[in-house]
Amino acid sequence: MNQNWYPQELRVGPLGTPSTYNFMTAAFNRFQHFHYAELGIYKADTTDHVCDLFPNATIHIFDYHEKIESAKLKLGQHANRIHGYGATQKYNDSYNWSLLKLVEENDGNPVFDYCFLDGAHTVSVDALAYFLCDKLLRTGGYMDFDDYGWRMRGSSMDPSRIPETSLQYTEEQIDAYQVKMIVDTLVRRDARYREIVKDKIFQKIA
């Protein structure tokens, strides 16, 4: 199997995810200090906007090593407040390893005020990522899920484009809306979260 299986180009707009950083401008004061975590940064366009909008925020970015290094170059002027956590493209490696280490390093105490989960989009990775982010998210903080209506079939991950997709997932999983499954099954049923932006942003209230 090809270790470097992940597609080089994804169907992502050049502005990143405006719905995330536009919401953040209402949730946080521009000069407030808070901890922002982004899981899955691609070309770091969303991260770039968050850095510009919130000059005192501490930024935590999680992705493949090469994406983290590219982001650090792109965001060079903000380097002193960016913490990067890289993973390999080995099939059983992911940002969950770094998240669990952060839980351990902080003795289970919460660190983040905002978690933007825009990474694997799969139950196998992001269901656990949600629980780990919950451990790291302060009460009053926000969990933000991108691509509620996304599935592998018809996307940049379609097996017709990325043959490894068929090696890693069943046909049912390829056709499933896995972010939706995580949100509907895990987050909406958790009384400690309230929905702020439909199908996307939830605030931890307890």
C-alpha atoms as one frame of an Amber mdcrd trajectory, in Angstrom:
protein
   0.000   0.000   0.000   1.136   3.521  -0.747   2.095   5.287   2.477   1.614
   8.700   0.853  -1.963   7.930  -0.121  -3.661  11.182   0.904  -4.686  13.411
  -2.059  -2.516  16.448  -2.749  -5.485  18.598  -3.741  -8.859  18.767  -2.012
 -12.088  20.504  -2.930 -11.634  23.364  -0.503 -12.207  27.051  -1.123  -9.300
  29.531  -0.925 -10.793  31.331   2.082 -10.766  28.298   4.359 -13.961  28.063
   6.414 -15.466  31.560   6.825 -18.388  30.237   8.883 -15.875  29.270  11.574
 -13.856  32.459  11.905 -16.891  34.693  11.328 -18.638  32.986  14.250 -15.508
  33.409  16.336 -15.585  37.182  15.852 -18.929  37.170  17.697 -17.816  34.710
  20.377 -14.461  36.313  21.274 -13.121  39.809  21.697 -10.498  40.616  19.053
  -7.728  41.115  21.627  -8.809  38.326  23.978  -6.335  35.611  24.822  -7.709
  32.119  24.243  -6.548  28.738  22.937  -7.737  27.695  19.478  -7.229  24.147
  18.169  -7.691  23.187  14.522  -7.596  19.530  13.545  -6.998  19.199   9.829
  -5.563  22.430   8.434  -4.916  21.536   4.754  -3.332  24.793   3.443  -3.931
  26.643   6.732  -6.266  29.245   5.202  -8.691  29.091   8.116  -5.771  29.200
  10.546  -4.369  32.237   8.751  -7.635  34.142   9.187  -7.887  33.197  12.855
  -4.320  34.424  13.420  -5.095  37.755  11.761  -8.419  38.245  13.528  -7.149
  37.340  17.008  -3.567  38.553  17.536  -3.411  37.330  21.138  -4.796  33.824
  20.620  -2.601  30.770  21.092  -2.957  28.475  18.084  -2.705  24.667  18.105
  -2.669  22.979  14.679  -2.898  19.238  13.951  -2.292  17.524  10.603   0.310
  15.528   8.694   3.897  16.604   9.356   4.298  18.107   5.893   1.116  20.181
   6.302   2.329  21.496   9.638   5.696  22.513   8.189   4.042  24.274   5.245
   1.697  26.070   7.616   4.556  27.291   9.788   6.184  28.834   6.740   2.935
  30.435   5.634   2.178  31.745   9.126   5.739  32.739   9.914   4.841  36.111
  11.416   2.711  34.293  13.998   5.278  31.583  14.749   5.732  32.534  18.410
   2.146  31.562  19.262   1.660  28.498  17.067   2.029  24.944  18.376   2.147
  22.284  15.659   1.390  18.581  16.107   2.271  16.402  13.144   1.312  12.849
  12.228   2.524  10.455   9.552   0.382   8.953   6.797   0.698   5.487   8.282
  -2.791   4.029   8.408  -3.032   3.782  12.191  -1.442   7.143  12.944  -3.496
  10.306  13.432  -3.776  13.481  15.485  -5.443  11.396  18.200  -1.968  10.365
  19.330  -1.031  14.004  19.943  -4.376  14.768  21.567  -4.008  11.927  24.056
  -0.476  13.062  24.886  -1.832  16.564  25.562  -4.421  15.119  27.937  -1.606
  13.290  29.713   0.750  16.295  29.780  -1.950  18.534  31.258  -3.046  15.963
  33.870  -6.512  15.849  32.348  -7.042  19.597  32.777  -8.734  21.427  29.893
  -6.617  23.617  27.613  -8.694  24.705  24.631 -11.427  27.309  24.287 -12.297
  26.412  20.695 -11.846  23.145  18.782 -12.409  23.126  15.031 -12.588  19.513
  13.870 -11.982  19.513  10.116  -9.786  16.472   9.739 -10.425  12.879   8.753
 -14.234  13.155   8.630 -14.442   9.480   9.601 -15.856   7.653  12.588 -12.656
   5.638  12.965 -10.609   8.777  13.666 -12.954  11.597  14.609 -15.262   9.813
  17.022 -12.251   9.383  19.300 -11.044  12.886  18.431 -14.333  14.281  19.729
 -13.921  12.556  23.092 -10.286  13.663  23.384 -11.159  17.247  22.418 -13.928
  17.156  25.015 -11.303  16.288  27.642  -9.232  19.253  26.504 -12.097  21.753
  26.070 -12.938  24.183  28.854 -16.517  24.646  30.001 -17.932  27.494  27.945
 -15.751  26.547  24.984 -16.887  25.504  21.530 -16.734  22.334  19.442 -16.979
  23.097  15.731 -17.581  20.335  13.169 -16.998  20.945   9.477 -18.782  19.199
   6.598 -21.860  17.738   8.308 -23.189  16.694   4.888 -19.924  15.245   3.534
 -19.200  11.665   2.513 -16.308   9.967   0.738 -18.375   8.974  -2.284 -18.162
  11.823  -4.792 -15.482  13.690  -2.813 -11.718  14.037  -3.183 -11.566  10.721
  -1.287 -13.769   8.831  -3.750 -12.231   5.398  -4.459 -12.221   6.206  -8.173
  -9.663   8.924  -7.352  -7.929   7.349  -4.334  -7.836   3.536  -4.655  -6.622
   3.196  -1.049 -10.054   4.376   0.096 -11.521   1.008  -0.912  -8.736  -0.765
   0.977  -9.469   1.136   4.186 -13.258   1.401   4.223 -16.317  -0.711   3.433
 -18.836   0.357   0.799 -21.239   1.267   3.610 -18.610   3.532   5.182 -17.743
   5.148   1.853 -21.407   6.039   1.344 -22.049   7.113   4.953 -22.202  10.715
   6.175 -19.756  10.085   8.971 -19.469  13.616  10.399 -23.265  13.625  10.660
 -23.110  10.278  12.466 -20.670  11.667  15.037 -22.649  14.866  15.601 -26.059
  13.196  15.783 -25.059  10.149  17.814 -22.431  11.540  20.183 -22.716  15.319
  20.480 -26.453  15.993  20.287 -27.142  13.301  22.877 -24.685  14.834  25.337
 -26.552  17.160  27.713 -23.316  19.001  28.428 -23.445  20.556  24.940 -25.933
  22.947  23.388 -26.225  23.591  19.660 -25.265  27.143  18.701 -24.995  26.905
  14.900 -27.118  24.178  13.316 -25.195  21.004  12.496 -21.872  22.764  13.162
 -21.058  24.538  16.433 -21.834  23.291  19.950 -20.977  25.009  23.225 -19.851
  22.989  26.224 -22.068  24.208  29.053 -21.063  21.803  31.830
